[in-house]
Amino acid sequence: MSSEQSSVNAETIEQTKQQIRSLVNEISQLSKSDLEAEQYYAAFLQRVVAALAATGGAIWVFGEGRRLTLAYQINLSESLLDSSSEDCQRHHRLVEALARNAEGMLVPPLSGATDERAGGNPTRYLLVVCPLRGDSQNEGLVEIFQRPDSPPATQRGYLRFLQQMCELASEWVKTQKLRQFSDRHSLWAQADQFSRLVHESLDLRSTAYAVANEGRRLIGCDRVSVGIMHGRKCVIESISGQDSLEHRSNIVAALGRLASKVVATGEPLRYEGSTEDLPPQIEKAIHDYVDESYAKSIVVLPMRRPAGTEADVRRSSSVEVERETDHLGEVIGALIVEQLETHLPRNVFEPRLDMVYEHSARALANSLDHSTLFLMPVWRTLGRASWVVKGRALPKTLLITTLVIAAILVLTFVKKDFYLKAEGSVQPVVKRDVFVDVGGTVTDVYVEDQKHVKKGEPLLQLENTDVEVQLVDVDGKLQAAREQMLAARDALARQDDLKEDERIRLFGQVAELTKQIESLQEQRALLDRKKEKLRILSPITGQVMISWDVARSLKNRTVEPGQILMAVADTSQDWELELFMLERRMGHVDQARQQAPGGLPVKYVLATDPKTTRIGKVKAIEEIAQVHAEEGNTVRVRVDIQKDPGVNLRPGATVTAKLQCGRRSIGYTWFHEAVEWLQAHVLF
């Protein structure tokens, strides 16, 4: 019996040791991780309490001002959590005293000094306490509530185990301290860069964009926007990540309305998803904006002019104080910070936001003061250009000024030929397009590109199955009607055997069949003519003009009535230019045409021979404008030219032509389009 009991106890002890080793390994791994403080303290204390089979525990850490605060607890009694109770105060004084010791301690239950102001253990548990060490000082305290009925050796074992675990936790604390120092150093570097960038320029727009982009980087949020006051309206000046703004867009307009409503109140707005305590006008504005932007968190801070600036001093000396917030400075804009995906803790978010706000308000106030000075752009330009009339630069300035004036006089008073350019093509005067009269499928192609054909020569053969079907149908009906006619006439030939009513019916049938046969014959004639049109003939004698491989692209292709398949041009006759003059230039052309009744001279060059300039004359100008290619509205101009026997003209070859429209000053000739644009869009 005793041997069996000892074996069971040995197995239980071994299992307990394995569990403790496993918990110790887990604590070791946790101490090497980069968990946040809340997650680490919870996981650490749970495993220590489980390893010691304790009733509960608590972790205390030093916060701001070296004040000891509770970081995490397990089964801490309500009396110790109630800060107003005497037990809580005694226990807290004990913990504060122990947290400053270098070594761990065992505190018996219900122990302490008789002095009420001294600390003590008001619980019925043994307190196993060990400090959390940093590099040079304690950073906190681990407190375990253990049953007091264990032997002294066991209690000392509890303390040694807790000290070993606290050594592991101290490594995590040191790592966190190093990370905090690194983050703080990085934050100060970013803050220094932000300060330099937002104060670098006095231009209002540049400053606003620097605040938005650099502020978003410093805060670590998703979007930062800057609004500037224009009267009673707050206009969005910049949004982080955007080079330019479209103020008519829904999201920018909604953000401007929200900023205007918030700035009117003079109080900051913090939206975390709930609008219960907000005024109705702000509630509606924020709902409209959230519907467009899907922001989870929005902070709108009215930016006030920092106290002590020159503009604020002038304002305070000339205007009586009417509100409690007037001493804070004039509202000059708004800083809007949004979080769409990220969620920054408040202890990280608030200090960074305050830093961005302070620098942004001062930088924007300086930029506004500088930008609102009277004629500032003029003074800035004159200040930068003052060097041109000083010292050795003066003779050069006088020389350049003289040359500029001379150039202006030449451009204004010296005249030259005024030409207007137009693009077009060379075309034969005699040219006919080949249309499709009856739709069908191309079965045969008899010509090729640039082939010479005679008038009436076949070009294409089409096939239309509908026409064939109609012909067969009409022929069948015609044959049936003729057979019925023969049968009726044979019956009438034997009229001696017919009754009177039967004879009358046969006469009526013969008359009806006669009309039917005549109608079918007319249909047959129409279908024959329609079938003849399936064979497309050349309308004139000339050269085939087509811009693709006819045999490959047209054969077996379905074409529709009215479709142009090709053109036939008589290249042996006269040629002309077909130009497309922009409609906005036709005023000059019409005016010059009235002064030159013989036709406007035209200079042109062929794309195939650009080195030779040829001469022509305008012979016709269409009265209507039409859209041509990508040039917009154009007017077709036909120019008469002389065919050069030494040049092989190709129909449709590109030409660039210039129409002479009288004489004008050199300046107007070179810059007439700019002058006309100013007349139409600025002076009109």
C-alpha positions as CSV (number, residue, x, y, z in Angstrom):
1,M,0.0,0.0,0.0
2,S,2.8,2.5,1.0
3,S,4.7,1.7,-2.2
4,E,1.7,2.4,-4.4
5,Q,1.1,5.7,-2.5
6,S,4.7,6.8,-2.9
7,S,4.7,6.0,-6.6
8,V,1.5,8.1,-7.0
9,N,3.1,11.0,-5.0
10,A,6.2,10.8,-7.1
11,E,4.2,11.0,-10.4
12,T,2.2,13.9,-9.1
13,I,5.4,15.7,-8.0
14,E,6.9,15.1,-11.4
15,Q,3.9,16.4,-13.2
16,T,3.8,19.5,-11.0
17,K,7.5,20.1,-11.8
18,Q,6.8,19.7,-15.5
19,Q,4.0,22.2,-15.3
20,I,6.2,24.7,-13.4
21,R,9.0,24.2,-15.9
22,S,6.6,24.9,-18.8
23,L,5.3,28.0,-17.1
24,V,8.8,29.2,-16.5
25,N,9.7,28.6,-20.2
26,E,6.6,30.6,-21.2
27,I,7.6,33.5,-18.9
28,S,11.1,33.4,-20.4
29,Q,9.7,33.6,-24.0
30,L,7.3,36.4,-23.0
31,S,10.2,38.4,-21.6
32,K,11.9,38.2,-24.9
33,S,8.8,39.4,-26.8
34,D,7.8,43.0,-27.7
35,L,4.3,42.8,-26.2
36,E,2.7,45.9,-24.9
37,A,2.8,46.5,-21.1
38,E,-0.9,45.6,-20.5
39,Q,-0.6,42.3,-22.4
40,Y,2.8,41.4,-20.8
41,Y,1.8,42.1,-17.2
42,A,-1.4,40.1,-17.6
43,A,0.4,37.1,-19.1
44,F,3.3,37.3,-16.7
45,L,1.2,37.5,-13.5
46,Q,-1.2,34.7,-14.6
47,R,1.7,32.3,-15.1
48,V,3.5,33.2,-11.9
49,V,0.2,32.8,-9.8
50,A,-0.4,29.4,-11.5
51,A,3.2,28.2,-10.9
52,L,3.0,29.1,-7.2
53,A,-0.6,27.9,-6.9
54,A,-1.2,31.2,-5.2
55,T,-4.6,32.9,-4.4
56,G,-3.9,36.0,-6.4
57,G,-1.4,38.8,-7.1
58,A,-0.8,42.3,-8.3
59,I,1.8,44.2,-10.3
60,W,2.6,47.8,-9.4
61,V,4.6,50.1,-11.6
62,F,6.0,53.6,-11.2
63,G,4.3,56.2,-13.5
64,E,4.7,59.9,-13.9
65,G,6.2,61.6,-10.9
66,R,7.4,58.2,-9.6
67,R,3.9,57.5,-8.3
68,L,3.0,53.9,-7.9
69,T,0.0,52.7,-9.8
70,L,-1.7,49.3,-10.2
71,A,-0.9,47.8,-13.6
72,Y,-2.7,44.4,-13.3
73,Q,-4.2,42.3,-10.5
74,I,-5.7,38.9,-9.9
75,N,-8.3,38.3,-7.1
76,L,-7.5,41.5,-5.3
77,S,-10.1,42.1,-2.6
78,E,-12.6,44.9,-2.9
79,S,-11.3,46.5,0.3
80,L,-7.8,46.8,-1.3
81,L,-9.3,48.3,-4.5
82,D,-11.4,50.9,-2.6
83,S,-9.0,53.9,-2.2
84,S,-11.2,55.4,0.6
85,S,-10.9,52.3,2.8
86,E,-8.3,52.1,5.6
87,D,-7.1,48.7,4.5
88,C,-6.4,50.0,1.0
89,Q,-4.4,53.0,2.4
90,R,-2.3,50.8,4.8
91,H,-1.7,48.3,2.0
92,H,-0.7,51.0,-0.5
93,R,1.8,52.6,2.0
94,L,3.3,49.1,2.5
95,V,3.7,48.6,-1.2
96,E,5.2,52.0,-1.7
97,A,7.8,51.2,1.0
98,L,8.6,47.8,-0.4
99,A,8.8,49.0,-4.0
100,R,11.9,51.1,-3.1
101,N,13.8,48.2,-1.5
102,A,16.4,46.3,-3.5
103,E,15.4,42.9,-2.2
104,G,12.2,40.8,-2.1
105,M,10.4,40.2,1.2
106,L,7.9,37.9,2.9
107,V,5.2,39.9,4.7
108,P,3.1,37.8,7.2
109,P,-0.7,38.2,7.3
110,L,-2.3,40.9,9.4
111,S,1.1,42.4,10.2
112,G,2.2,46.0,10.5
113,A,3.2,48.8,12.9
114,T,0.8,50.1,15.5
115,D,1.1,53.6,13.9
116,E,-1.9,54.1,11.7
117,R,0.2,56.1,9.2
118,A,2.6,53.2,8.8
119,G,2.1,50.6,6.1
120,G,1.0,47.0,6.8
121,N,-0.6,43.8,5.5
122,P,-4.3,44.0,6.3
123,T,-5.0,40.6,4.6
124,R,-5.0,37.1,5.9
125,Y,-2.5,36.0,3.2
126,L,1.2,35.8,3.1
127,L,2.6,38.5,0.8
128,V,5.5,37.4,-1.4
129,V,7.0,40.7,-2.7
130,C,9.8,41.3,-5.2
131,P,10.8,44.5,-7.0
132,L,11.1,44.9,-10.8
133,R,14.5,46.3,-11.5
134,G,15.5,48.6,-14.4
135,D,19.0,49.7,-15.2
136,S,19.6,51.8,-12.1
137,Q,16.4,51.8,-10.1
138,N,13.2,49.9,-9.4
139,E,10.5,50.2,-12.0
140,G,7.8,48.4,-10.1
141,L,6.8,45.6,-7.8
142,V,5.3,42.1,-8.1
143,E,3.1,41.1,-5.2
144,I,1.8,37.5,-4.7
145,F,-1.0,36.5,-2.2
146,Q,-0.1,33.1,-0.8
147,R,-1.7,30.8,1.8
148,P,0.1,31.4,5.2
149,D,-0.1,27.7,6.4
150,S,3.0,26.6,4.5
151,P,6.3,25.8,6.3
152,P,9.0,28.5,6.4
153,A,11.2,26.6,4.0
154,T,8.4,26.5,1.5
155,Q,7.8,30.2,1.9
156,R,11.4,31.0,1.2
157,G,11.1,28.8,-1.9
158,Y,8.2,31.0,-3.0
159,L,10.4,34.1,-2.6
160,R,13.3,32.6,-4.5
161,F,11.1,31.5,-7.3
162,L,9.5,35.0,-7.5
163,Q,12.9,36.6,-7.5
164,Q,14.0,34.5,-10.5
165,M,10.8,35.3,-12.4
166,C,11.3,39.0,-11.6
167,E,14.8,38.8,-13.1
168,L,13.3,37.6,-16.3
169,A,10.7,40.4,-16.2
170,S,13.4,42.9,-15.5
171,E,14.9,42.0,-18.9
172,W,11.6,42.9,-20.6
173,V,11.4,46.1,-18.6
174,K,14.9,47.1,-19.7
175,T,14.1,46.3,-23.3
176,Q,10.9,48.5,-23.0
177,K,12.9,51.3,-21.6
178,L,15.4,51.2,-24.4
179,R,12.5,51.1,-26.9
180,Q,10.9,54.1,-25.2
181,F,14.1,56.0,-25.3
182,S,14.6,55.2,-29.0
183,D,11.0,56.2,-29.8
184,R,11.4,59.4,-27.8
185,H,14.6,60.3,-29.6
186,S,12.9,59.6,-32.9
187,L,9.9,61.7,-31.9
188,W,12.1,64.6,-31.0
189,A,14.0,64.3,-34.3
190,Q,10.7,64.3,-36.2
191,A,9.4,67.2,-34.1
192,D,12.6,69.2,-34.9
193,Q,12.2,68.5,-38.6
194,F,8.5,69.4,-38.4
195,S,9.3,72.7,-36.7
196,R,11.9,73.7,-39.3
197,L,9.7,72.8,-42.3
198,V,6.5,74.6,-41.2
199,H,8.5,77.8,-40.3
200,E,10.6,77.6,-43.5
201,S,8.3,79.6,-45.7
202,L,6.0,82.6,-45.2
203,D,3.9,81.6,-48.2
204,L,0.5,80.7,-46.8
205,R,-0.2,77.7,-49.2
206,S,3.3,76.3,-48.8
207,T,3.0,76.5,-45.0
208,A,-0.5,74.9,-45.0
209,Y,0.8,71.9,-47.1
210,A,3.8,71.5,-44.8
211,V,1.5,71.4,-41.8
212,A,-0.7,68.8,-43.4
213,N,1.9,66.5,-44.7
214,E,4.5,66.8,-42.0
215,G,1.9,66.8,-39.3
216,R,0.4,63.6,-40.5
217,R,3.9,62.0,-40.4
218,L,4.6,63.3,-36.9
219,I,1.2,62.3,-35.4
220,G,1.1,58.9,-37.1
221,C,-2.6,59.3,-38.1
222,D,-4.2,58.7,-41.5
223,R,-5.0,62.2,-42.6
224,V,-4.4,65.8,-41.6
225,S,-6.2,68.8,-43.1
226,V,-5.8,72.5,-42.7
227,G,-8.5,75.1,-43.0
228,I,-8.1,78.9,-43.2
229,M,-10.7,81.4,-42.2
230,H,-12.2,83.6,-45.0
231,G,-14.7,85.8,-43.2
232,R,-17.0,83.5,-41.4
233,K,-16.2,80.5,-43.6
234,C,-13.4,78.0,-43.0
235,V,-12.0,77.0,-46.4
236,I,-9.9,73.9,-46.7
237,E,-6.4,74.9,-47.8
238,S,-4.5,71.6,-47.8
239,I,-5.0,67.9,-47.2
240,S,-2.1,65.5,-46.5
241,G,-1.1,63.4,-49.5
242,Q,-2.8,65.6,-52.1
243,D,-0.9,68.1,-54.3
244,S,-4.1,70.0,-55.2
245,L,-7.7,70.3,-54.0
246,E,-10.9,70.3,-55.9
247,H,-13.1,72.5,-53.7
248,R,-16.3,71.4,-55.5
249,S,-15.8,67.8,-54.6
250,N,-18.3,66.4,-52.1
251,I,-15.7,65.4,-49.5
252,V,-13.8,68.7,-49.5
253,A,-17.0,70.7,-49.4
254,A,-18.4,68.5,-46.5
255,L,-15.1,69.0,-44.6
256,G,-15.2,72.7,-45.1
257,R,-18.8,72.9,-43.7
258,L,-17.8,70.8,-40.7
259,A,-14.8,73.0,-40.0
260,S,-16.9,76.2,-40.3
261,K,-19.4,74.9,-37.8
262,V,-16.8,73.9,-35.3
263,V,-14.8,77.1,-35.6
264,A,-18.0,79.1,-35.0
265,T,-18.3,77.5,-31.6
266,G,-14.6,78.2,-30.7
267,E,-14.4,74.8,-29.0
268,P,-12.5,71.7,-30.1
269,L,-14.5,68.7,-31.5
270,R,-13.6,65.1,-30.8
271,Y,-15.6,62.5,-32.6
272,E,-15.2,58.8,-31.8
273,G,-18.3,57.4,-33.5
274,S,-21.0,58.9,-31.2
275,T,-22.7,62.3,-31.7
276,E,-25.1,62.2,-28.7
277,D,-23.8,65.3,-26.9
278,L,-23.1,67.4,-30.0
279,P,-25.2,70.4,-31.1
280,P,-27.7,69.6,-34.0
281,Q,-25.8,71.7,-36.6
282,I,-22.5,70.1,-35.8
283,E,-24.1,66.6,-35.7
284,K,-25.5,67.0,-39.2
285,A,-22.2,68.4,-40.5
286,I,-20.2,65.5,-39.1
287,H,-22.7,62.9,-40.3
288,D,-22.5,64.4,-43.8
289,Y,-18.7,64.2,-43.7
290,V,-18.4,60.7,-42.3
291,D,-20.7,59.4,-45.0
292,E,-18.2,60.7,-47.6
293,S,-14.9,59.9,-45.8
294,Y,-15.7,56.8,-43.6
295,A,-13.5,58.3,-40.8
296,K,-13.6,56.4,-37.5
297,S,-12.1,59.2,-35.4
298,I,-12.1,63.0,-36.1
299,V,-10.5,65.8,-34.1
300,V,-11.2,69.4,-35.2
301,L,-9.1,72.0,-33.3
302,P,-9.8,75.7,-33.9
303,M,-6.4,77.3,-34.5
304,R,-6.0,80.6,-32.6
305,R,-3.5,83.3,-33.2
306,P,-0.8,82.9,-30.5
307,A,-0.9,85.6,-27.8
308,G,1.7,88.3,-28.2
309,T,1.8,88.5,-32.0
310,E,1.6,91.9,-33.6
311,A,-1.8,91.4,-35.2
312,D,-3.2,90.0,-31.9
313,V,-1.9,93.0,-30.0
314,R,-3.6,95.4,-32.5
315,R,-6.8,93.5,-32.3
316,S,-6.9,93.5,-28.5
317,S,-6.1,97.2,-28.3
318,S,-8.9,98.2,-30.7
319,V,-11.7,95.8,-29.8
320,E,-13.3,95.3,-26.4
321,V,-13.3,91.9,-24.9
322,E,-16.7,90.4,-25.2
323,R,-16.2,86.7,-24.6
324,E,-14.2,84.6,-22.2
325,T,-12.2,83.0,-25.1
326,D,-11.1,86.3,-26.6
327,H,-7.9,86.3,-24.5
328,L,-6.9,83.1,-26.3
329,G,-6.4,84.9,-29.6
330,E,-8.3,85.3,-32.9
331,V,-9.4,82.1,-34.6
332,I,-7.4,81.9,-37.9
333,G,-8.3,78.4,-39.1
334,A,-8.8,74.8,-38.1
335,L,-6.6,71.7,-37.8
336,I,-8.5,68.5,-38.7
337,V,-6.9,65.1,-37.7
338,E,-8.6,61.9,-38.9
339,Q,-8.0,58.2,-38.2
340,L,-9.5,55.9,-40.9
341,E,-7.7,52.6,-40.2
342,T,-5.1,53.2,-37.5
343,H,-6.0,53.7,-33.8
344,L,-3.4,55.5,-31.7
345,P,-3.6,55.3,-27.9
346,R,-4.6,58.6,-26.3
347,N,-1.3,58.9,-24.3
348,V,0.6,58.8,-27.6
349,F,-1.9,60.8,-29.7
350,E,-2.5,63.8,-27.5
351,P,1.1,65.0,-26.9
352,R,1.9,64.7,-30.6
353,L,-1.3,66.6,-31.5
354,D,-0.5,69.4,-29.0
355,M,3.0,69.7,-30.5
356,V,1.7,69.9,-34.1
357,Y,-1.0,72.4,-33.0
358,E,1.4,74.8,-31.3
359,H,3.9,75.0,-34.2
360,S,1.1,75.1,-36.8
361,A,-0.8,77.9,-35.2
362,R,2.3,80.2,-35.0
363,A,3.5,79.3,-38.5
364,L,0.1,80.0,-40.1
365,A,-0.4,83.2,-38.1
366,N,3.0,84.5,-39.4
367,S,2.1,83.4,-43.0
368,L,-1.2,85.2,-42.8
369,D,0.3,88.4,-41.5
370,H,2.9,88.3,-44.2
371,S,0.4,87.5,-47.0
372,T,-2.1,90.2,-46.1
373,L,0.4,93.1,-46.3
374,F,-0.7,95.7,-48.9
375,L,0.8,94.9,-52.4
376,M,3.0,92.2,-50.9
377,P,3.6,90.4,-54.3
378,V,4.7,93.8,-55.8
379,W,7.1,94.7,-53.0
380,R,8.5,91.2,-53.0
381,T,9.2,91.4,-56.7
382,L,10.7,94.8,-56.5
383,G,12.9,93.8,-53.6
384,R,14.3,90.8,-55.5
385,A,14.9,92.9,-58.6
386,S,16.6,95.9,-57.0
387,W,20.1,94.6,-57.8
388,V,19.6,95.3,-61.5
389,V,19.9,99.1,-61.0
390,K,22.9,99.0,-58.6
391,G,26.6,99.2,-59.3
392,R,28.0,97.4,-62.3
393,A,24.6,96.0,-63.3
394,L,23.2,99.4,-64.3
395,P,24.9,99.7,-67.8
396,K,23.8,96.2,-68.6
397,T,20.3,97.0,-67.4
398,L,20.1,100.1,-69.6
399,L,21.4,98.2,-72.6
400,I,18.9,95.4,-72.1
401,T,16.1,97.9,-71.6
402,T,17.0,99.7,-74.9
403,L,17.1,96.5,-76.8
404,V,13.7,95.4,-75.4
405,I,12.1,98.8,-76.3
406,A,13.6,98.5,-79.8
407,A,12.3,95.0,-80.2
408,I,8.8,96.2,-79.1
409,L,8.9,99.0,-81.7
410,V,10.0,96.6,-84.4
411,L,7.3,94.1,-83.5
412,T,4.7,96.9,-83.5
413,F,5.4,99.0,-86.5
414,V,7.3,96.8,-89.0
415,K,4.9,94.8,-91.3
416,K,5.3,91.5,-93.1
417,D,3.1,89.0,-94.9
418,F,0.5,87.4,-92.7
419,Y,0.1,83.7,-93.3
420,L,-2.4,81.3,-91.8
421,K,-1.4,77.6,-91.8
422,A,-3.8,74.8,-92.6
423,E,-3.5,71.1,-93.2
424,G,-5.1,69.1,-96.0
425,S,-4.6,66.8,-98.9
426,V,-4.2,66.6,-102.7
427,Q,-7.2,65.4,-104.5
428,P,-8.2,65.0,-108.2
429,V,-11.0,67.4,-109.2
430,V,-12.9,64.5,-110.9
431,K,-13.5,61.9,-108.3
432,R,-16.5,59.6,-107.5
433,D,-17.2,57.5,-104.5
434,V,-18.4,53.9,-105.1
435,F,-21.5,53.2,-103.0
436,V,-23.4,50.1,-102.2
437,D,-27.0,50.2,-103.5
438,V,-28.1,46.8,-102.3
439,G,-26.6,45.2,-99.2
440,G,-25.0,41.8,-99.4
441,T,-21.8,39.7,-99.1
442,V,-18.8,40.4,-101.4
443,T,-18.0,37.3,-103.4
444,D,-15.6,38.6,-106.0
445,V,-13.2,41.5,-106.2
446,Y,-12.1,42.4,-109.7
447,V,-9.8,45.4,-109.0
448,E,-6.8,46.4,-106.9
449,D,-5.6,49.7,-105.5
450,Q,-4.4,52.2,-108.1
451,K,-5.8,50.1,-110.9
452,H,-7.1,52.0,-114.0
453,V,-10.7,51.1,-114.9
454,K,-13.1,52.3,-117.5
455,K,-16.6,53.5,-117.0
456,G,-19.0,50.6,-116.5
457,E,-16.2,48.1,-115.8
458,P,-17.2,45.7,-113.0
459,L,-15.5,46.4,-109.6
460,L,-17.2,44.0,-107.2
461,Q,-19.7,41.2,-107.2
462,L,-22.1,40.9,-104.3
463,E,-24.4,38.1,-103.2
464,N,-27.7,38.6,-101.4
465,T,-29.4,35.4,-100.4
466,D,-32.6,37.3,-99.6
467,V,-32.9,38.5,-103.2
468,E,-32.4,34.9,-104.4
469,V,-35.0,33.6,-102.1
470,Q,-37.5,36.2,-103.2
471,L,-36.8,35.4,-106.8
472,V,-37.4,31.7,-106.2
473,D,-40.6,32.5,-104.3
474,V,-41.9,34.8,-107.0
475,D,-41.1,32.3,-109.8
476,G,-43.0,29.6,-107.8
477,K,-46.0,31.8,-107.3
478,L,-45.9,32.8,-111.0
479,Q,-45.8,29.2,-112.2
480,A,-48.6,28.2,-109.9
481,A,-50.8,31.1,-111.0
482,R,-50.2,30.3,-114.7
483,E,-51.2,26.6,-114.1
484,Q,-54.4,27.7,-112.4
485,M,-55.1,30.1,-115.3
486,L,-54.8,27.1,-117.8
487,A,-57.0,25.0,-115.7
488,A,-59.7,27.7,-115.5
489,R,-59.6,28.3,-119.2
490,D,-59.9,24.6,-120.0
491,A,-62.9,24.4,-117.7
492,L,-64.5,27.4,-119.5
493,A,-63.9,25.7,-122.9
494,R,-66.3,23.0,-121.7
495,Q,-69.0,25.4,-120.8
496,D,-71.8,23.3,-122.2
497,D,-71.5,21.0,-119.2
498,L,-71.3,23.8,-116.7
499,K,-74.0,25.5,-114.8
500,E,-74.5,29.2,-114.8
501,D,-73.1,29.9,-111.4
502,E,-70.0,27.7,-112.0
503,R,-69.3,29.5,-115.2
504,I,-69.5,32.9,-113.5
505,R,-67.1,31.7,-110.8
506,L,-64.6,30.6,-113.4
507,F,-64.7,33.9,-115.2
508,G,-64.0,35.7,-111.9
509,Q,-61.1,33.3,-111.2
510,V,-59.6,34.0,-114.6
511,A,-59.7,37.7,-114.0
512,E,-58.2,37.4,-110.6
513,L,-55.4,35.2,-111.8
514,T,-54.6,37.6,-114.6
515,K,-54.1,40.5,-112.1
516,Q,-52.0,38.2,-109.9
517,I,-49.8,37.2,-112.8
518,E,-49.2,40.8,-113.8
519,S,-48.3,41.7,-110.2
520,L,-45.9,38.8,-109.9
521,Q,-44.3,39.7,-113.3
522,E,-43.7,43.3,-112.0
523,Q,-42.1,41.9,-108.8
524,R,-39.9,39.7,-110.9
525,A,-38.7,42.7,-112.9
526,L,-37.9,44.7,-109.8
527,L,-36.0,41.8,-108.3
528,D,-34.0,41.4,-111.6
529,R,-33.0,45.0,-111.4
530,K,-32.1,44.6,-107.7
531,K,-30.0,41.6,-108.6
532,E,-28.2,43.6,-111.3
533,K,-27.2,46.2,-108.7
534,L,-25.3,43.4,-106.9
535,R,-22.7,43.8,-109.6
536,I,-21.0,47.1,-108.8
537,L,-19.6,49.0,-111.8
538,S,-17.2,51.9,-112.1
539,P,-19.0,55.3,-112.3
540,I,-16.2,56.9,-114.4
541,T,-13.0,56.2,-116.1
542,G,-10.1,56.6,-113.8
543,Q,-7.9,55.1,-111.1
544,V,-9.2,53.1,-108.1
545,M,-8.5,54.7,-104.7
546,I,-8.6,52.5,-101.7
547,S,-6.5,52.5,-98.6
548,W,-6.3,48.8,-97.8
549,D,-5.9,45.4,-99.4
550,V,-9.1,45.0,-101.3
551,A,-9.0,41.2,-101.8
552,R,-8.2,40.5,-98.2
553,S,-10.5,43.0,-96.5
554,L,-13.5,43.1,-98.8
555,K,-13.9,39.5,-100.0
556,N,-16.5,37.6,-98.0
557,R,-17.4,40.8,-96.1
558,T,-20.9,41.9,-95.5
559,V,-21.7,45.5,-96.7
560,E,-24.7,47.7,-96.1
561,P,-26.6,50.0,-98.4
562,G,-25.0,53.5,-98.6
563,Q,-21.6,52.2,-97.5
564,I,-18.6,53.7,-99.4
565,L,-16.3,50.9,-100.5
566,M,-13.8,52.8,-102.6
567,A,-13.4,55.8,-104.9
568,V,-12.5,56.2,-108.6
569,A,-10.6,59.3,-109.6
570,D,-9.6,60.6,-113.0
571,T,-6.0,61.5,-112.4
572,S,-5.5,62.7,-116.0
573,Q,-7.7,65.8,-115.2
574,D,-7.0,68.8,-113.0
575,W,-5.9,68.5,-109.3
576,E,-6.7,70.6,-106.3
577,L,-5.9,71.1,-102.6
578,E,-8.6,70.3,-100.0
579,L,-7.6,72.3,-96.9
580,F,-9.3,72.4,-93.5
581,M,-8.9,75.9,-92.0
582,L,-9.8,76.3,-88.3
583,E,-13.1,78.2,-87.9
584,R,-11.5,80.7,-85.5
585,R,-9.1,81.8,-88.3
586,M,-11.8,82.3,-90.9
587,G,-12.3,86.0,-90.0
588,H,-8.9,86.8,-91.3
589,V,-9.4,84.7,-94.4
590,D,-12.8,86.3,-95.3
591,Q,-11.3,89.8,-94.8
592,A,-8.3,89.1,-97.0
593,R,-10.6,87.5,-99.6
594,Q,-12.6,90.7,-100.0
595,Q,-9.4,92.6,-100.7
596,A,-8.1,90.0,-103.2
597,P,-11.0,89.3,-105.7
598,G,-8.7,87.2,-107.9
599,G,-8.2,84.6,-105.2
600,L,-5.9,84.4,-102.1
601,P,-2.3,83.2,-102.9
602,V,-1.4,80.0,-101.2
603,K,2.0,78.4,-100.6
604,Y,2.1,74.7,-99.9
605,V,4.5,71.8,-99.6
606,L,3.8,68.1,-100.3
607,A,4.6,65.6,-97.6
608,T,6.4,63.6,-100.3
609,D,8.5,66.6,-101.4
610,P,8.8,69.0,-98.5
611,K,11.9,70.8,-99.9
612,T,9.9,72.4,-102.8
613,T,7.4,75.2,-102.1
614,R,4.6,75.4,-104.7
615,I,2.0,78.1,-105.4
616,G,-1.8,78.0,-105.8
617,K,-4.9,80.1,-105.4
618,V,-8.1,79.8,-103.4
619,K,-11.0,79.0,-105.7
620,A,-13.8,78.1,-103.3
621,I,-14.6,78.2,-99.6
622,E,-17.5,76.3,-98.2
623,E,-20.1,78.3,-96.3
624,I,-20.6,75.8,-93.4
625,A,-18.2,74.6,-90.7
626,Q,-17.9,70.9,-89.8
627,V,-15.9,68.8,-87.3
628,H,-12.8,67.4,-88.8
629,A,-10.5,64.9,-87.0
630,E,-9.1,66.3,-83.8
631,E,-8.9,69.9,-84.9
632,G,-12.5,70.7,-84.0
633,N,-14.7,72.9,-86.2
634,T,-13.1,73.6,-89.6
635,V,-14.1,75.1,-92.9
636,R,-13.2,73.3,-96.2
637,V,-11.1,75.4,-98.6
638,R,-10.5,74.3,-102.2
639,V,-7.3,75.6,-103.8
640,D,-6.6,75.4,-107.5
641,I,-3.0,74.2,-108.4
642,Q,-1.0,73.5,-111.5
643,K,0.1,69.9,-111.9
644,D,3.8,69.5,-112.2
645,P,4.7,66.8,-114.8
646,G,7.8,65.9,-112.9
647,V,5.9,65.0,-109.7
648,N,3.8,61.9,-109.3
649,L,0.8,63.1,-107.3
650,R,-1.0,60.6,-105.1
651,P,-4.6,61.1,-104.3
652,G,-5.0,61.9,-100.6
653,A,-1.3,62.9,-100.1
654,T,-0.9,65.2,-97.1
655,V,0.0,68.8,-97.7
656,T,0.8,71.8,-95.4
657,A,-0.4,75.1,-96.8
658,K,-0.2,78.8,-95.8
659,L,-2.9,81.2,-97.0
660,Q,-1.6,84.8,-97.4
661,C,-4.1,87.1,-95.6
662,G,-2.5,90.5,-96.3
663,R,0.2,92.3,-94.3
664,R,0.3,92.8,-90.5
665,S,2.9,93.8,-87.9
666,I,5.5,91.3,-87.0
667,G,4.3,91.1,-83.5
668,Y,0.7,90.3,-84.5
669,T,1.9,87.9,-87.1
670,W,3.8,85.9,-84.5
671,F,1.5,86.2,-81.6
672,H,-1.9,86.7,-83.1
673,E,-3.4,83.6,-81.5
674,A,-2.4,84.8,-78.0
675,V,-3.9,88.3,-78.8
676,E,-7.1,86.7,-79.9
677,W,-7.3,84.5,-76.9
678,L,-6.9,87.6,-74.6
679,Q,-9.6,89.4,-76.6
680,A,-12.0,86.5,-76.3
681,H,-11.4,85.3,-72.7
682,V,-10.1,88.3,-70.8
683,L,-11.2,91.5,-72.5
684,F,-14.7,90.2,-73.6
